[in-house]
């Protein structure tokens, strides 16, 4: 049994998706549709632009989705439909890519939602007020206890439960800095502040959650062709109304990636294809469950090789 998963922020690189667009007209059409939806040539930034500009949250989010959907179109051109997977899932913004790939949200709507989401998340907290840090070598329960101890009346939450030895905490900068110190005292292999522009997936994102609630109200959401394993639930969902509310909750809620992969494995998933830029999720998945085979689909040769495994 397979699952298709879609990467989140951090996977963006200049040139991603260009070979897909050159090799597959349907992949090129995705970038054109995203450009039209946003009223700008995001594709030019993605393929030949400045890495710092691409990394801006409001650009990175729709850009990564466009690249993931282009990779999905390449697979489809090779005869692999999304329903070859038993489940889809995505890490943070990747959840939108998963929903678009599964036909729950239109590509243009997804691009506009992610542009709105990126701007809202960036504007929710003034620069310098928030921070995020990766705690390496601590289990989730210990990392959660570190965050609670570090809060001291500020916000400090476990934001991303990525794999058995990597938890990201998010919140007020001073609290996150305290968490780094406490984590080291509790035996973390490393505890480092992350180069991010805002404290994602914590209560400080509440203003962005309100913006997304309004934006999602105006978008049609259908039942996905393949069940979505939702970040905040760590299990499957198909009901459009539930998906809508979970996408709002996801802005302030934890990304329960370790649990999501574990849940899929328990349902019988033995192979996971990472659709889009990079291999970060594949690395996490191997650390979660070594028995799961992973495959990254980010270039034409990847799509062809993956399709050949099914023929």
C-alpha positions in Angstrom: 0.0 0.0 0.0 1.3 3.5 -0.9 0.9 7.0 0.4 1.8 10.2 -1.5 3.2 13.0 0.7 4.0 16.6 -0.1 6.8 18.7 1.4 6.5 21.9 3.4 8.5 25.1 3.8 12.3 24.7 3.7 12.3 22.5 0.6 12.3 25.5 -1.9 15.3 25.8 -4.3 15.8 27.9 -7.4 15.1 25.9 -10.5 12.7 23.4 -8.9 10.2 22.1 -11.3 11.8 23.5 -14.4 12.7 20.2 -15.9 9.2 18.9 -15.2 7.7 21.9 -17.0 10.0 21.4 -19.9 9.3 17.6 -20.2 5.5 17.6 -19.5 3.0 20.1 -21.0 0.6 19.3 -18.1 3.3 20.2 -15.6 4.0 23.5 -17.4 0.3 24.2 -17.3 0.4 24.1 -13.5 2.9 26.9 -13.3 0.9 28.9 -15.8 -2.2 28.4 -13.8 -0.5 29.5 -10.6 1.0 32.6 -12.3 -2.5 33.5 -13.6 -4.1 33.0 -10.2 -1.6 35.2 -8.5 -1.4 37.8 -11.2 2.4 37.6 -11.4 5.2 35.4 -12.8 6.0 33.3 -9.8 7.4 30.7 -12.1 10.2 33.2 -13.1 11.1 33.6 -9.5 11.0 29.8 -8.9 13.2 29.0 -11.9 15.7 31.9 -12.2 15.1 34.2 -9.3 16.8 35.0 -6.0 16.8 32.3 -3.3 16.1 34.9 -0.5 13.0 36.2 -2.4 11.8 32.6 -3.0 12.2 31.8 0.7 9.8 34.6 1.7 6.9 32.8 3.2 4.3 34.3 0.8 6.4 33.1 -2.2 7.7 29.8 -0.8 4.2 28.4 0.0 2.6 28.7 -3.5 5.9 27.9 -5.2 6.3 24.6 -3.4 2.7 23.7 -4.1 3.1 24.5 -7.8 6.2 22.3 -7.9 4.4 19.4 -6.1 1.4 19.6 -8.4 3.7 19.7 -11.5 5.4 16.5 -10.2 1.9 15.0 -9.8 1.0 15.9 -13.3 4.2 14.3 -14.5 3.2 11.1 -12.8 -0.3 11.3 -14.3 1.3 11.7 -17.8 3.2 8.5 -17.1 -0.1 6.7 -16.2 0.0 7.1 -12.4 -3.1 8.7 -10.9 -3.4 10.0 -7.4 -5.7 7.0 -6.5 -2.6 4.7 -6.8 -2.1 5.9 -3.3 -4.2 4.8 -0.3 -3.6 8.1 1.5 -2.2 11.6 0.8 -0.6 13.8 3.4 1.5 17.0 3.5 3.8 18.7 6.0 2.2 22.0 7.0 1.6 23.9 3.7 2.1 20.5 2.0 -1.4 19.6 3.2 -2.7 22.1 0.7 -0.7 20.5 -2.0 -2.0 17.1 -1.0 -5.6 18.4 -1.2 -5.1 19.9 -4.6 -3.4 16.7 -5.9 -6.4 14.7 -4.6 -8.9 17.1 -6.3 -10.4 18.6 -3.2 -9.4 22.2 -4.0 -8.7 23.7 -7.4 -5.1 24.7 -8.3 -5.9 28.4 -8.7 -7.8 28.5 -5.4 -4.9 26.6 -3.7 -2.4 29.1 -5.0 -4.4 32.1 -3.7 -5.0 30.4 -0.4 -1.3 29.8 0.1 -0.4 33.4 -0.9 -2.9 34.6 1.7 -1.7 32.1 4.3 2.0 33.0 3.8 1.2 36.8 4.1 -1.1 36.2 7.1 1.5 34.1 8.9 4.2 36.6 8.2 2.1 39.5 9.5 0.7 37.8 12.5 3.8 38.5 14.7 6.2 41.5 14.3 9.7 40.5 13.2 11.9 39.7 16.2 9.1 38.9 18.6 8.8 35.2 17.8 11.2 32.3 17.1 11.4 28.6 16.4 14.0 26.1 17.5 14.8 22.5 16.6 15.4 20.2 19.6 17.3 17.1 18.4 17.6 13.9 20.3 14.7 14.3 22.6 11.4 12.4 22.4 8.2 14.3 22.0 7.0 14.1 25.6 10.4 15.4 26.8 10.3 18.2 24.2 6.8 19.1 25.2 7.8 19.3 28.9 10.8 21.5 27.8 8.4 23.9 26.0 6.0 24.1 29.0 8.9 24.8 31.4 10.3 27.4 29.1 7.0 29.3 28.6 7.0 31.2 32.0 3.8 33.0 30.9 4.9 33.4 27.3 3.9 31.2 24.4 6.2 28.2 23.8 4.7 25.1 22.2 5.8 22.0 20.4 5.0 23.0 16.8 6.4 20.1 14.7 6.7 16.6 15.9 8.8 15.5 12.9 10.4 12.2 13.9 11.5 10.4 17.0 14.5 12.6 17.5 13.4 16.0 16.1 10.8 18.3 17.6 10.5 22.0 16.7 9.2 24.4 19.3 7.7 27.8 18.5 6.6 30.9 20.4 7.9 34.1 21.9 11.6 34.5 21.2 12.7 34.7 24.9 10.7 31.6 25.7 12.2 29.7 22.7 15.7 30.7 23.7 15.0 29.4 27.3 13.8 26.1 25.7 17.1 25.8 23.9 19.0 26.0 27.2 16.6 23.7 29.0 16.7 21.1 26.2 20.5 21.0 26.4 20.3 20.4 30.2 17.8 17.6 29.5 20.2 15.8 27.2 19.3 17.1 23.7 22.0 16.3 21.2 21.5 19.7 19.7 19.1 22.6 20.2 19.3 25.4 17.7 17.3 28.4 16.7 15.9 28.1 13.2 16.3 30.8 10.5 12.6 31.4 10.1 10.7 34.7 9.7 7.8 33.9 12.1 6.8 31.5 14.9 4.6 29.1 13.0 2.2 26.5 14.4 1.7 28.1 17.8 -0.9 30.3 19.5 0.8 33.5 18.3 -0.5 32.6 14.8 -4.1 33.1 15.9 -4.5 36.3 13.8 -3.4 34.3 10.7 -5.9 31.5 11.6 -8.7 34.1 11.6 -7.6 35.4 8.1 -7.6 31.8 6.8 -11.0 31.1 8.3 -12.4 33.9 6.1 -10.4 33.0 3.1 -11.4 29.3 3.3 -15.1 30.3 3.6 -14.9 31.6 0.0 -13.4 28.5 -1.5 -15.1 25.3 -2.7 -13.8 22.2 -1.0 -14.8 18.7 -2.3 -14.2 15.3 -0.9 -10.6 14.3 -1.9 -10.3 11.3 -4.2 -7.9 9.8 -1.6 -8.3 10.3 2.1 -6.1 13.0 3.7 -4.1 12.2 6.8 -4.5 15.5 8.5 -1.6 17.3 10.4 -3.6 18.1 13.5 -5.4 14.7 13.8 -2.7 12.3 12.6 -5.4 10.2 10.9 -7.6 10.2 7.8 -10.4 12.6 6.9 -12.5 13.0 3.8 -15.4 15.3 4.8 -15.1 18.7 3.2 -16.5 20.7 6.2 -14.1 18.9 8.5 -11.2 19.6 6.2 -12.1 23.3 6.1 -12.0 23.6 9.9 -8.8 21.5 10.2 -7.0 23.9 7.7 -7.8 26.7 10.1 -6.8 24.8 13.2 -3.6 23.8 11.5 -2.3 27.4 11.5 -1.9 27.3 15.3 -1.9 23.6 15.8 1.0 21.1 15.9 2.2 19.3 12.8 1.9 15.7 14.1 4.1 14.2 11.4 5.6 11.3 13.4 2.2 10.2 14.5 0.7 10.6 11.0 3.4 8.3 9.4 2.9 5.8 12.3 -0.8 5.8 11.7 -0.4 5.2 7.9 2.1 2.3 8.7 -0.5 0.8 11.0 -3.0 0.8 8.2 -0.6 -1.1 6.0 1.3 1.6 4.1 4.7 0.2 3.2 5.8 2.7 0.5 5.7 6.5 0.5 6.3 8.7 -2.5 7.5 12.3 -1.7 6.0 14.4 -4.5 7.8 17.7 -5.2 11.0 19.4 -4.1 13.6 17.7 -2.0 13.8 14.6 0.2 13.3 16.0 3.7 10.1 14.0 4.4 11.7 10.8 3.1 14.5 11.3 5.7 11.9 11.8 8.5 9.9 8.8 7.4 13.0 6.5 7.5 13.7 7.7 11.0 10.1 7.0 12.0 9.8 3.5 10.5 12.7 1.9 8.7 10.4 -0.7 7.1 8.7 2.0 4.9 10.3 2.4 1.5 10.6 5.9 0.2 10.8 7.4 -3.2 11.2 11.1 -4.2 9.5 12.4 -7.3 11.0 15.8 -8.3 12.3 15.3 -11.8 11.1 13.7 -15.1 13.4 10.7 -14.6 11.8 10.2 -11.1 8.3 10.2 -12.5 9.3 7.7 -15.3 11.1 5.4 -12.9 8.2 5.4 -10.4 5.7 4.7 -13.1 7.8 1.7 -14.3 7.5 0.1 -10.9 3.7 -0.1 -11.4 3.7 -1.3 -14.9 
